[in-house]
Amino acid sequence: RLTKQKRIEDLLYAAKRVVRELPGAVFVVAGEGSELPAALALRDALGLEAKVIFPGNVPYEQMPGYYAAADVFALPSAYEGTARVLMESVAAGLPIVTTRVSGVSPLVVEGENGHIVPVGRPHEMAEKLIHVLKKIEQYRQGAIRQRKVVERYDRRRNLPRVVETWEQIARRGGRDAA
């Protein structure tokens, strides 16, 4: 969703700086919403027509292809409920540069698989994106390690073990439960 809370303008200002330093960089901003016209106008005003692509709404089943094509994931949001896109980015093994939104702390290990920047600071987001892109192999390794950590705590994966533990406790009549 391209809404005010997503602060797409911050990403565009960051993109301007990133592209100036790394001319090969291209940004893809998926989604639609009320802020799309303003985002397109700002992109054009910043001279980023060829560097920032807005593919529109991307069906969920196509998102893995977008993650696979990316080098880094950026989220400039002012706030989020639970940022599912961050979990998806970790699952895809992507380094992340994000603002401090709900749920970010267990997903982004500062300096290892990405960076957390203050909301409304596109200059800092640009610095961190440039840093990650210049050391992309190091951050990819950190992202792979973080993905393994997150997978270890995936409730779908762990639920059978929890149920098995409860069944063992129930068979013992609750003894040794504590």
N, C-alpha and C positions, 0 to 999 in steps of 0.2 A: 504494500500500500504506500503510495506516495502522498503522505499527509504532512501537515506542519510538524508533528512530533518527530518525524524521520530526519528533519534538518538536511534535506538533500542539497540545499544551497551550501552548507558547510563542506559536503563532499565535493561539490563543483569547485569551490575555491581551493580546496586541497588538491584536486586534480590539476588545476592550472599550475600549481607549483611543482607537482610531481612530473608533469609532462615537460615542463621547462628543464628540469634536471635529467629526466629519463625520457627522451623523446619517443621511445618505442612503447611506452605505457599506453594502455587503452583501458577505459573504464566501461563496464556494462552495468546499468542500473535497471533491474527488472522490477516490474510492477506498474500499476496505474493508480490514479487518484486525483484528488482536487489540486495537488501541487504540480502536476505534470506540465501544464502550460507555462507556469512560472519557471520551472526547472529547464524546460526547453529554451525559453527566452534567455535565461541567464547563461546556459551553455553556449548559445550562439553569441551572446554579448562578450563572453570570455574568449571567443575564438576556438572553442573546443568541439566544433561540429564533427570533426573526424576522429576525435579522441574519447568522446563520451557517447555511448550508444544506449538508447532507451528502446529495448525490444517490446515493451508493453507487458501485459500480463502473461506470465509464463506458466503453463499448466504444471502442477506439482510433479507429475511423473517425468517431466522434462528437466527439472531442476538438477538432478545428478549430472547431466551433461554440462550444465553451466558451471557447477562446482569443479568438475574435472578439468575444464578449460581454464580455470582461474589459477593465479599464482598466490593471491592473497584475498581475504574477505574484509571489507570495511563496513562498519555500521556507525553512522554519525548521530543516531537517535538521541533525543532529549530524555526519553523514558520508554520503557517497554514493560509489558506484563512479564511474560517469560519469553525471551527472544529465541524462538525455535530456530531461526536462521543461524544463530550462533552454535546451537547444538548440531545442526546439520553441517555447518562448516567444520566443526571439530571432527565429526564423523567422516567427512570427506578428506580429512588430513590437511586442511588449509591453515596457514598462519592467519591470524586475525588482528586487525587494528579496530578498536571499538571504543565507544564512550562507556562510562560506568553505568550500565543498565542492569535491571533485575536479572539475576542468574549468571552474570558474567564471571564472578570470582572463581567458581570451581572450574571454569572452562578455559580461561586465559591465564597462563602463568607468565607474568611479566618478564619479557626479555627471552623467554624460551620458545613459546609458540605464538607470541604476539605482544601487543601493547594495549594498555587502557589509557585513554586521553580524556581530559575534561570536556564536557559538553560545550559547544560554542567556540571551540578553538581549532579552526581549520588549519592554521599554521602548524600546530603541534601534530594534528592528524597527518598532514603532509610529511613532516619530518619523520614520523614513525613509519609511514608507508615507504618512503625513500629508503630508510634504514633497512626495513625488511626486504625490499626488493634487491638491494645491493648485497645482502647476505642471505639470499633466498634458500640456498641449500642448508645452511645452519637452521633457519626457521622451519624448513620442511621437516628436518629431523626432529625438532622440538614438537612440531605439530603431530607427527606420527607417534611420538612417545605419549603426548597428551591424549590422543585418540585411544591408545591402549589403556590408559588410566580410566578414561570415561567408560570404555567398554566393560572394564572390570566391575563397574558399579551400575551397569545397565539393568534396570529392574526386570525387564522381560527375560534377560539372561539369568538373573539371579532368583527370580520368583520360584522356579522349581526347587532350588536349594532351600529356600525359606519354608516352603510347604513341606518338604521332606523333614526338615528340623522339627516343625510343629507336629507332624505325624509321629515322629519318634518320641517326642515329649508326651503326646497323647497316649501312645502305646504303653509308656512307663507309668501312666496314671498321673502325670504332672510332676513326678519326682525328678529332682535334678534340674528343675526348670530355671532356677535362679542362678 
